[in-house]
Amino acid sequence: MSFLGLCLTLAMVLIAGAILAVAWRLLAGPSSADRVIATDMLGLLAIALAALVAGLTGQQAFLDVALGIAVFGFLAAIAFACLLERTSATQEGPR
């Protein structure tokens, strides 16, 4: 195994540990915002994992997968921001 392969494998192990930590925050988060942030972080870790797999296997298709995950993660973040805006507006009452 080359040095690059060893580094990519080590990075995958570190990302797997980060996924476990974020999954714990997703399940045990005290508020909904914590859970949404954990979901966004899982998306970011999935992007990193797909990019590492692309580097390890040499398959460029995994970079397309990473791009797709990034687009859907961005849209989900915007949807959550709109939901928070709407929720805060209804809690404050009509203006």
N, C-alpha and C positions, 0 to 999 in steps of 0.2 A: 504494500500500500504506500502511495506517495505521501509526501508531507501535506500536500493540499487535501488529499482524501482524509488524512488523519485530522486535520483542522476542521474540515467540514463535518466529520463524524462527531467530534467533540462539541462543535456548535449545535448540532442536532440534539445531543444529550442535554446541553444547557437549556435549549429551547423547550425540550420535553419537561424539564424541571419547572420552568417558568409557566408552562401550560398547566401543570398540576397546581401551582400556587394560585394562578388566576382562576382556575376552576373552583378552588376552595372559596375564593372571594365571591365568585358567582353564586355559590350555594349558600354561603354564610353571611353575605352582605347585609348590613342592617337596614339599608334603604334601597329603594328602586334605582336611584341614581348610581349607587355603587354597583349594582348588578348590570346596569347598562354600560357603565365604564368597563367592567370586567368583560362583557361581551365584545365591546370594541377592541379591547386588548387581545382577546382571543383571535379576533380577525387579523390584527397586526402580527401576532405570532404565527398564524397560519400562512400569511404572506411570506414571512421570513423562512418558514419551513419549506414552502414551495420553492422559493429561490435557492435554498440550500440543496434541495433534491435536484433541481435543475443543474446546479454546479457539480453535484456528485455523480449524476448519471449522464450528463451531457445532453439531455433531452430539453430542447427549447420550449416544448409545449407546456412545461411546468411554469415558465414565466408568463404564459398566457393565463394560466390558472391563477397565478398571483395577481395579475392585473384585474381579472374578474372579481376576485375576492376584495381587492382594494375598491373597486367601483361600488360593489354592493355594500361594503362597510361605510363608504362615504354617504351613500344614500340613506342608510340606516341611521347614521349620526344626524343627518339633516331632519329625518322624520322624527327622531327623538327630540331634537331642539324645537320643532314645531309643536310637538305634544306638550313639552314643558311650557312653552309660551301660552298655549291654549289653556292648560291647567292653571297656570298662575293668573291668567286673566279671569277665569271663572271664580277663583278663590277670592280675588280682590272685589269682585262685584262689578256691576255696570258703571260706566263712567259718565 
